[in-house]
Amino acid sequence: GYGSRGLTKFQYAQCLAASLAYLLNRQRDGIGLTAFDDAIVGMLPPSARPGHLRAMLVTLERLQLGAHTNCSKPMHQLATSISKRGM
């Protein structure tokens, strides 16, 4: 929730994720989203469908700030659930 000049870090991250998703979607690459704080709170599997970008933008808009962040547990859960290669 920290920020300056009317834009928080969270809002900046939302804008950055949306911008990258738009660019990747225009290249017809699959886009996905995993949001977490101390656990995974939202997950949208990768897809290159035309309507998937809208679903991702809606998911980004609905995200809420968490109280604490712990990267190790959600990253471990994510790593064990990925079956395809990708970034």
Backbone atoms as SQL, in Angstrom:
CREATE TABLE atoms (id INTEGER PRIMARY KEY, chain TEXT, resi INTEGER, resn TEXT, atom TEXT, x REAL, y REAL, z REAL);
INSERT INTO atoms VALUES
  (1, 'A', 1, 'GLY', 'N', 0.784, -1.203, 0.000),
  (2, 'A', 1, 'GLY', 'CA', 0.000, 0.000, 0.000),
  (3, 'A', 1, 'GLY', 'C', 0.826, 1.268, 0.000),
  (4, 'A', 2, 'TYR', 'N', 2.158, 1.135, 0.059),
  (5, 'A', 2, 'TYR', 'CA', 3.000, 2.335, 0.074),
  (6, 'A', 2, 'TYR', 'C', 3.056, 2.947, -1.318),
  (7, 'A', 3, 'GLY', 'N', 3.244, 4.235, -1.365),
  (8, 'A', 3, 'GLY', 'CA', 3.368, 4.890, -2.652),
  (9, 'A', 3, 'GLY', 'C', 3.540, 6.386, -2.500),
  (10, 'A', 4, 'SER', 'N', 3.701, 7.037, -3.622),
  (11, 'A', 4, 'SER', 'CA', 3.838, 8.486, -3.639),
  (12, 'A', 4, 'SER', 'C', 3.209, 9.011, -4.926),
  (13, 'A', 5, 'ARG', 'N', 2.931, 10.269, -4.935),
  (14, 'A', 5, 'ARG', 'CA', 2.347, 10.942, -6.099),
  (15, 'A', 5, 'ARG', 'C', 1.022, 10.329, -6.537),
  (16, 'A', 6, 'GLY', 'N', 0.242, 9.846, -5.568),
  (17, 'A', 6, 'GLY', 'CA', -1.081, 9.329, -5.866),
  (18, 'A', 6, 'GLY', 'C', -1.135, 7.920, -6.411),
  (19, 'A', 7, 'LEU', 'N', -0.002, 7.229, -6.533),
  (20, 'A', 7, 'LEU', 'CA', 0.037, 5.878, -7.066),
  (21, 'A', 7, 'LEU', 'C', 0.770, 4.976, -6.074),
  (22, 'A', 8, 'THR', 'N', 0.090, 3.933, -5.603),
  (23, 'A', 8, 'THR', 'CA', 0.728, 3.015, -4.665),
  (24, 'A', 8, 'THR', 'C', 1.558, 1.982, -5.426),
  (25, 'A', 9, 'LYS', 'N', 2.406, 1.265, -4.708),
  (26, 'A', 9, 'LYS', 'CA', 3.188, 0.193, -5.327),
  (27, 'A', 9, 'LYS', 'C', 2.261, -0.894, -5.868),
  (28, 'A', 10, 'PHE', 'N', 1.192, -1.148, -5.156),
  (29, 'A', 10, 'PHE', 'CA', 0.222, -2.145, -5.582),
  (30, 'A', 10, 'PHE', 'C', -0.438, -1.746, -6.904),
  (31, 'A', 11, 'GLN', 'N', -0.855, -0.507, -7.008),
  (32, 'A', 11, 'GLN', 'CA', -1.464, -0.014, -8.242),
  (33, 'A', 11, 'GLN', 'C', -0.453, -0.025, -9.391),
  (34, 'A', 12, 'TYR', 'N', 0.790, 0.311, -9.086),
  (35, 'A', 12, 'TYR', 'CA', 1.843, 0.282, -10.099),
  (36, 'A', 12, 'TYR', 'C', 2.048, -1.148, -10.599),
  (37, 'A', 13, 'ALA', 'N', 2.047, -2.116, -9.670),
  (38, 'A', 13, 'ALA', 'CA', 2.210, -3.522, -10.053),
  (39, 'A', 13, 'ALA', 'C', 1.036, -3.994, -10.903),
  (40, 'A', 14, 'GLN', 'N', -0.176, -3.562, -10.565),
  (41, 'A', 14, 'GLN', 'CA', -1.345, -3.916, -11.367),
  (42, 'A', 14, 'GLN', 'C', -1.205, -3.370, -12.791),
  (43, 'A', 15, 'CYS', 'N', -0.783, -2.136, -12.910),
  (44, 'A', 15, 'CYS', 'CA', -0.611, -1.500, -14.218),
  (45, 'A', 15, 'CYS', 'C', 0.485, -2.193, -15.025),
  (46, 'A', 16, 'LEU', 'N', 1.580, -2.532, -14.365),
  (47, 'A', 16, 'LEU', 'CA', 2.683, -3.217, -15.034),
  (48, 'A', 16, 'LEU', 'C', 2.255, -4.603, -15.511),
  (49, 'A', 17, 'ALA', 'N', 1.564, -5.355, -14.661),
  (50, 'A', 17, 'ALA', 'CA', 1.091, -6.694, -15.045),
  (51, 'A', 17, 'ALA', 'C', 0.110, -6.610, -16.206),
  (52, 'A', 18, 'ALA', 'N', -0.788, -5.626, -16.172),
  (53, 'A', 18, 'ALA', 'CA', -1.755, -5.451, -17.252),
  (54, 'A', 18, 'ALA', 'C', -1.050, -5.099, -18.565),
  (55, 'A', 19, 'SER', 'N', -0.045, -4.245, -18.490),
  (56, 'A', 19, 'SER', 'CA', 0.701, -3.848, -19.688),
  (57, 'A', 19, 'SER', 'C', 1.448, -5.027, -20.303),
  (58, 'A', 20, 'LEU', 'N', 2.119, -5.801, -19.459),
  (59, 'A', 20, 'LEU', 'CA', 2.838, -6.975, -19.960),
  (60, 'A', 20, 'LEU', 'C', 1.868, -8.004, -20.542),
  (61, 'A', 21, 'ALA', 'N', 0.733, -8.196, -19.882),
  (62, 'A', 21, 'ALA', 'CA', -0.272, -9.139, -20.388),
  (63, 'A', 21, 'ALA', 'C', -0.784, -8.689, -21.751),
  (64, 'A', 22, 'TYR', 'N', -1.023, -7.408, -21.899),
  (65, 'A', 22, 'TYR', 'CA', -1.498, -6.879, -23.181),
  (66, 'A', 22, 'TYR', 'C', -0.481, -7.145, -24.285),
  (67, 'A', 23, 'LEU', 'N', 0.790, -6.837, -24.016),
  (68, 'A', 23, 'LEU', 'CA', 1.832, -7.046, -25.023),
  (69, 'A', 23, 'LEU', 'C', 1.970, -8.521, -25.393),
  (70, 'A', 24, 'LEU', 'N', 1.968, -9.392, -24.404),
  (71, 'A', 24, 'LEU', 'CA', 2.092, -10.826, -24.673),
  (72, 'A', 24, 'LEU', 'C', 0.870, -11.355, -25.417),
  (73, 'A', 25, 'ASN', 'N', -0.308, -10.863, -25.058),
  (74, 'A', 25, 'ASN', 'CA', -1.527, -11.282, -25.722),
  (75, 'A', 25, 'ASN', 'C', -1.522, -10.852, -27.190),
  (76, 'A', 26, 'ARG', 'N', -0.999, -9.662, -27.475),
  (77, 'A', 26, 'ARG', 'CA', -0.916, -9.184, -28.859),
  (78, 'A', 26, 'ARG', 'C', 0.032, -10.050, -29.689),
  (79, 'A', 27, 'GLN', 'N', 1.014, -10.675, -29.040),
  (80, 'A', 27, 'GLN', 'CA', 1.928, -11.590, -29.719),
  (81, 'A', 27, 'GLN', 'C', 1.349, -12.999, -29.822),
  (82, 'A', 28, 'ARG', 'N', 0.137, -13.164, -29.306),
  (83, 'A', 28, 'ARG', 'CA', -0.557, -14.449, -29.267),
  (84, 'A', 28, 'ARG', 'C', 0.131, -15.457, -28.366),
  (85, 'A', 29, 'ASP', 'N', 0.802, -14.951, -27.341),
  (86, 'A', 29, 'ASP', 'CA', 1.379, -15.822, -26.314),
  (87, 'A', 29, 'ASP', 'C', 0.334, -16.025, -25.223),
  (88, 'A', 30, 'GLY', 'N', 0.415, -17.155, -24.548),
  (89, 'A', 30, 'GLY', 'CA', -0.478, -17.417, -23.436),
  (90, 'A', 30, 'GLY', 'C', -0.104, -16.564, -22.234),
  (91, 'A', 31, 'ILE', 'N', -1.107, -16.038, -21.556),
  (92, 'A', 31, 'ILE', 'CA', -0.874, -15.244, -20.349),
  (93, 'A', 31, 'ILE', 'C', -1.630, -15.874, -19.193),
  (94, 'A', 32, 'GLY', 'N', -1.051, -15.792, -18.014),
  (95, 'A', 32, 'GLY', 'CA', -1.665, -16.302, -16.799),
  (96, 'A', 32, 'GLY', 'C', -1.291, -15.417, -15.637),
  (97, 'A', 33, 'LEU', 'N', -1.910, -15.647, -14.502),
  (98, 'A', 33, 'LEU', 'CA', -1.671, -14.810, -13.330),
  (99, 'A', 33, 'LEU', 'C', -1.779, -15.656, -12.078),
  (100, 'A', 34, 'THR', 'N', -0.820, -15.497, -11.182),
  (101, 'A', 34, 'THR', 'CA', -0.895, -16.081, -9.851),
  (102, 'A', 34, 'THR', 'C', -0.623, -14.964, -8.865),
  (103, 'A', 35, 'ALA', 'N', -1.604, -14.684, -8.015),
  (104, 'A', 35, 'ALA', 'CA', -1.476, -13.635, -7.006),
  (105, 'A', 35, 'ALA', 'C', -1.361, -14.295, -5.631),
  (106, 'A', 36, 'PHE', 'N', -0.488, -13.761, -4.792),
  (107, 'A', 36, 'PHE', 'CA', -0.280, -14.355, -3.469),
  (108, 'A', 36, 'PHE', 'C', 0.124, -13.294, -2.463),
  (109, 'A', 37, 'ASP', 'N', -0.087, -13.608, -1.194),
  (110, 'A', 37, 'ASP', 'CA', 0.494, -12.857, -0.086),
  (111, 'A', 37, 'ASP', 'C', 1.287, -13.872, 0.730),
  (112, 'A', 38, 'ASP', 'N', 0.701, -14.486, 1.749),
  (113, 'A', 38, 'ASP', 'CA', 1.393, -15.587, 2.409),
  (114, 'A', 38, 'ASP', 'C', 0.855, -16.938, 1.925),
  (115, 'A', 39, 'ALA', 'N', -0.113, -16.883, 1.010),
  (116, 'A', 39, 'ALA', 'CA', -0.660, -18.058, 0.324),
  (117, 'A', 39, 'ALA', 'C', -1.187, -17.588, -1.036),
  (118, 'A', 40, 'ILE', 'N', -1.439, -18.519, -1.915),
  (119, 'A', 40, 'ILE', 'CA', -1.986, -18.166, -3.222),
  (120, 'A', 40, 'ILE', 'C', -3.436, -17.725, -3.029),
  (121, 'A', 41, 'VAL', 'N', -3.745, -16.493, -3.444),
  (122, 'A', 41, 'VAL', 'CA', -5.090, -15.939, -3.266),
  (123, 'A', 41, 'VAL', 'C', -5.874, -15.876, -4.581),
  (124, 'A', 42, 'GLY', 'N', -5.202, -15.990, -5.685),
  (125, 'A', 42, 'GLY', 'CA', -5.872, -15.955, -6.974),
  (126, 'A', 42, 'GLY', 'C', -5.003, -16.569, -8.043),
  (127, 'A', 43, 'MET', 'N', -5.638, -17.343, -8.921),
  (128, 'A', 43, 'MET', 'CA', -4.861, -17.977, -9.981),
  (129, 'A', 43, 'MET', 'C', -5.706, -18.047, -11.239),
  (130, 'A', 44, 'LEU', 'N', -5.122, -17.600, -12.324),
  (131, 'A', 44, 'LEU', 'CA', -5.749, -17.660, -13.630),
  (132, 'A', 44, 'LEU', 'C', -4.773, -18.409, -14.538),
  (133, 'A', 45, 'PRO', 'N', -5.133, -19.616, -14.977),
  (134, 'A', 45, 'PRO', 'CA', -4.190, -20.396, -15.779),
  (135, 'A', 45, 'PRO', 'C', -3.885, -19.738, -17.119),
  (136, 'A', 46, 'PRO', 'N', -2.709, -19.999, -17.669),
  (137, 'A', 46, 'PRO', 'CA', -2.320, -19.382, -18.938),
  (138, 'A', 46, 'PRO', 'C', -3.223, -19.811, -20.093),
  (139, 'A', 47, 'SER', 'N', -3.489, -18.846, -20.964),
  (140, 'A', 47, 'SER', 'CA', -4.280, -19.104, -22.163),
  (141, 'A', 47, 'SER', 'C', -3.993, -18.008, -23.176),
  (142, 'A', 48, 'ALA', 'N', -4.186, -18.310, -24.440),
  (143, 'A', 48, 'ALA', 'CA', -3.996, -17.319, -25.502),
  (144, 'A', 48, 'ALA', 'C', -5.321, -16.970, -26.178),
  (145, 'A', 49, 'ARG', 'N', -6.439, -17.403, -25.592),
  (146, 'A', 49, 'ARG', 'CA', -7.756, -17.087, -26.166),
  (147, 'A', 49, 'ARG', 'C', -7.954, -15.580, -26.226),
  (148, 'A', 50, 'PRO', 'N', -8.737, -15.096, -27.167),
  (149, 'A', 50, 'PRO', 'CA', -8.976, -13.649, -27.272),
  (150, 'A', 50, 'PRO', 'C', -9.612, -13.032, -26.019),
  (151, 'A', 51, 'GLY', 'N', -10.555, -13.719, -25.366),
  (152, 'A', 51, 'GLY', 'CA', -11.229, -13.166, -24.188),
  (153, 'A', 51, 'GLY', 'C', -10.454, -13.302, -22.895),
  (154, 'A', 52, 'HIS', 'N', -9.328, -14.001, -22.939),
  (155, 'A', 52, 'HIS', 'CA', -8.567, -14.254, -21.714),
  (156, 'A', 52, 'HIS', 'C', -7.935, -12.976, -21.156),
  (157, 'A', 53, 'LEU', 'N', -7.552, -12.065, -22.010),
  (158, 'A', 53, 'LEU', 'CA', -6.967, -10.807, -21.536),
  (159, 'A', 53, 'LEU', 'C', -7.969, -10.064, -20.667),
  (160, 'A', 54, 'ARG', 'N', -9.211, -10.024, -21.089),
  (161, 'A', 54, 'ARG', 'CA', -10.245, -9.349, -20.294),
  (162, 'A', 54, 'ARG', 'C', -10.407, -10.013, -18.934),
  (163, 'A', 55, 'ALA', 'N', -10.397, -11.342, -18.903),
  (164, 'A', 55, 'ALA', 'CA', -10.501, -12.071, -17.636),
  (165, 'A', 55, 'ALA', 'C', -9.333, -11.737, -16.716),
  (166, 'A', 56, 'MET', 'N', -8.149, -11.593, -17.295),
  (167, 'A', 56, 'MET', 'CA', -6.984, -11.255, -16.482),
  (168, 'A', 56, 'MET', 'C', -7.089, -9.841, -15.926),
  (169, 'A', 57, 'LEU', 'N', -7.545, -8.908, -16.752),
  (170, 'A', 57, 'LEU', 'CA', -7.693, -7.530, -16.292),
  (171, 'A', 57, 'LEU', 'C', -8.732, -7.426, -15.174),
  (172, 'A', 58, 'VAL', 'N', -9.809, -8.177, -15.287),
  (173, 'A', 58, 'VAL', 'CA', -10.827, -8.192, -14.231),
  (174, 'A', 58, 'VAL', 'C', -10.244, -8.786, -12.948),
  (175, 'A', 59, 'THR', 'N', -9.481, -9.864, -13.081),
  (176, 'A', 59, 'THR', 'CA', -8.844, -10.480, -11.912),
  (177, 'A', 59, 'THR', 'C', -7.885, -9.505, -11.251),
  (178, 'A', 60, 'LEU', 'N', -7.078, -8.814, -12.039),
  (179, 'A', 60, 'LEU', 'CA', -6.151, -7.815, -11.483),
  (180, 'A', 60, 'LEU', 'C', -6.903, -6.704, -10.754),
  (181, 'A', 61, 'GLU', 'N', -8.002, -6.261, -11.323),
  (182, 'A', 61, 'GLU', 'CA', -8.777, -5.183, -10.723),
  (183, 'A', 61, 'GLU', 'C', -9.381, -5.591, -9.390),
  (184, 'A', 62, 'ARG', 'N', -9.746, -6.850, -9.245),
  (185, 'A', 62, 'ARG', 'CA', -10.406, -7.336, -8.029),
  (186, 'A', 62, 'ARG', 'C', -9.450, -7.723, -6.904),
  (187, 'A', 63, 'LEU', 'N', -8.161, -7.746, -7.178),
  (188, 'A', 63, 'LEU', 'CA', -7.193, -8.128, -6.139),
  (189, 'A', 63, 'LEU', 'C', -7.202, -7.127, -4.987),
  (190, 'A', 64, 'GLN', 'N', -6.995, -7.643, -3.786),
  (191, 'A', 64, 'GLN', 'CA', -6.918, -6.826, -2.585),
  (192, 'A', 64, 'GLN', 'C', -5.536, -6.980, -1.961),
  (193, 'A', 65, 'LEU', 'N', -5.101, -5.954, -1.242),
  (194, 'A', 65, 'LEU', 'CA', -3.832, -6.023, -0.542),
  (195, 'A', 65, 'LEU', 'C', -3.906, -7.045, 0.581),
  (196, 'A', 66, 'GLY', 'N', -2.852, -7.815, 0.760),
  (197, 'A', 66, 'GLY', 'CA', -2.758, -8.755, 1.866),
  (198, 'A', 66, 'GLY', 'C', -2.032, -8.118, 3.031),
  (199, 'A', 67, 'ALA', 'N', -2.095, -8.742, 4.172),
  (200, 'A', 67, 'ALA', 'CA', -1.451, -8.207, 5.372),
  (201, 'A', 67, 'ALA', 'C', 0.060, -8.472, 5.371),
  (202, 'A', 68, 'HIS', 'N', 0.444, -9.689, 5.007),
  (203, 'A', 68, 'HIS', 'CA', 1.858, -10.077, 5.024),
  (204, 'A', 68, 'HIS', 'C', 2.192, -10.795, 3.727),
  (205, 'A', 69, 'THR', 'N', 3.474, -10.814, 3.392),
  (206, 'A', 69, 'THR', 'CA', 3.924, -11.536, 2.207),
  (207, 'A', 69, 'THR', 'C', 4.980, -12.551, 2.610),
  (208, 'A', 70, 'ASN', 'N', 4.804, -13.766, 2.147),
  (209, 'A', 70, 'ASN', 'CA', 5.776, -14.830, 2.344),
  (210, 'A', 70, 'ASN', 'C', 5.935, -15.518, 0.999),
  (211, 'A', 71, 'CYS', 'N', 7.015, -15.255, 0.309),
  (212, 'A', 71, 'CYS', 'CA', 7.199, -15.769, -1.057),
  (213, 'A', 71, 'CYS', 'C', 7.482, -17.263, -1.121),
  (214, 'A', 72, 'SER', 'N', 8.129, -17.831, -0.123),
  (215, 'A', 72, 'SER', 'CA', 8.591, -19.209, -0.243),
  (216, 'A', 72, 'SER', 'C', 7.455, -20.225, -0.345),
  (217, 'A', 73, 'LYS', 'N', 6.444, -20.130, 0.492),
  (218, 'A', 73, 'LYS', 'CA', 5.354, -21.106, 0.467),
  (219, 'A', 73, 'LYS', 'C', 4.562, -21.053, -0.838),
  (220, 'A', 74, 'PRO', 'N', 4.082, -19.881, -1.289),
  (221, 'A', 74, 'PRO', 'CA', 3.343, -19.850, -2.559),
  (222, 'A', 74, 'PRO', 'C', 4.191, -20.255, -3.764),
  (223, 'A', 75, 'MET', 'N', 5.466, -19.881, -3.776),
  (224, 'A', 75, 'MET', 'CA', 6.331, -20.254, -4.898),
  (225, 'A', 75, 'MET', 'C', 6.541, -21.760, -4.949),
  (226, 'A', 76, 'HIS', 'N', 6.663, -22.378, -3.781),
  (227, 'A', 76, 'HIS', 'CA', 6.812, -23.838, -3.736),
  (228, 'A', 76, 'HIS', 'C', 5.542, -24.515, -4.243),
  (229, 'A', 77, 'GLN', 'N', 4.377, -24.025, -3.814),
  (230, 'A', 77, 'GLN', 'CA', 3.103, -24.576, -4.288),
  (231, 'A', 77, 'GLN', 'C', 2.981, -24.415, -5.800),
  (232, 'A', 78, 'LEU', 'N', 3.355, -23.271, -6.311),
  (233, 'A', 78, 'LEU', 'CA', 3.274, -22.997, -7.734),
  (234, 'A', 78, 'LEU', 'C', 4.218, -23.896, -8.521),
  (235, 'A', 79, 'ALA', 'N', 5.440, -24.065, -8.040),
  (236, 'A', 79, 'ALA', 'CA', 6.429, -24.887, -8.734),
  (237, 'A', 79, 'ALA', 'C', 5.980, -26.342, -8.832),
  (238, 'A', 80, 'THR', 'N', 5.331, -26.840, -7.797),
  (239, 'A', 80, 'THR', 'CA', 4.879, -28.234, -7.841),
  (240, 'A', 80, 'THR', 'C', 3.643, -28.420, -8.724),
  (241, 'A', 81, 'SER', 'N', 2.908, -27.346, -8.989),
  (242, 'A', 81, 'SER', 'CA', 1.692, -27.475, -9.785),
  (243, 'A', 81, 'SER', 'C', 1.906, -27.250, -11.277),
  (244, 'A', 82, 'ILE', 'N', 3.057, -26.718, -11.671),
  (245, 'A', 82, 'ILE', 'CA', 3.314, -26.434, -13.085),
  (246, 'A', 82, 'ILE', 'C', 3.716, -27.714, -13.800),
  (247, 'A', 83, 'SER', 'N', 2.986, -28.020, -14.878),
  (248, 'A', 83, 'SER', 'CA', 3.311, -29.227, -15.626),
  (249, 'A', 83, 'SER', 'C', 3.909, -28.908, -17.000),
  (250, 'A', 84, 'LYS', 'N', 3.682, -27.691, -17.496),
  (251, 'A', 84, 'LYS', 'CA', 4.225, -27.294, -18.797),
  (252, 'A', 84, 'LYS', 'C', 5.364, -26.313, -18.593),
  (253, 'A', 85, 'ARG', 'N', 6.234, -26.241, -19.567),
  (254, 'A', 85, 'ARG', 'CA', 7.299, -25.258, -19.490),
  (255, 'A', 85, 'ARG', 'C', 6.759, -23.871, -19.847),
  (256, 'A', 86, 'GLY', 'N', 7.381, -22.857, -19.351),
  (257, 'A', 86, 'GLY', 'CA', 6.969, -21.493, -19.610),
  (258, 'A', 86, 'GLY', 'C', 7.676, -20.546, -18.662),
  (259, 'A', 87, 'MET', 'N', 7.348, -19.288, -18.787),
  (260, 'A', 87, 'MET', 'CA', 7.969, -18.285, -17.925),
  (261, 'A', 87, 'MET', 'C', 6.954, -17.780, -16.928);
